[in-house]
Amino acid sequence: MRTSRTLGARYFDLLRTEVTAPKNGQERRQARVDPVQVGGQTFVRFVDEDDEAFFHLGIACNLAPEWEDVAAATARANDLNSELKAVKITVRPETKAARFHVEAFLDPPATAAILERRIGALRNAVREFFALPRERRQLDA
């Protein structure tokens, strides 16, 4: 059922209420990492048994020769992090890899449709990261 209140107003109300956060110093177990094969690609699912609402899926790719310049690859990741929805990209110089992650708190847990959308977002991020930078055109005013 839809209400007449905007999504922004509902979020604002939620943010204004006091939310109980975990106490500092709480011990947390290490998340389990499960490889998952999807369409010939290996994704990794991070499972935190202490937080069933937390969803984390990722994929790592070796840096292509044109992105082995760590500064350029990091700049590319930062640019895309500000443009893409839901995906976070990090560059790992020690392994010459780019890592792509989607993380969210889901209540209830993920459905097939949510998983498909997250996998699509990761694949899009990989494609965008490794695409050659688009030529920028200057328009005459």
HELIX and SHEET records of a PDB file:
HELIX    1   1 LEU A    7  ARG A   16  1                                  10    
HELIX    2   2 PRO A   65  TRP A   67  5                                   3    
HELIX    3   3 VAL A   70  GLU A   83  1                                  14    
HELIX    4   4 ALA A  112  PHE A  130  1                                  19    
SHEET    1   A 5 ARG A  32  VAL A  38  0                                        
SHEET    2   A 5 GLN A  41  VAL A  47 -1                                        
SHEET    3   A 5 PHE A  54  ASN A  62 -1                                        
SHEET    4   A 5 ALA A  97  PHE A 105 -1                                        
SHEET    5   A 5 VAL A  87  ARG A  92 -1                                        
END                                                                             
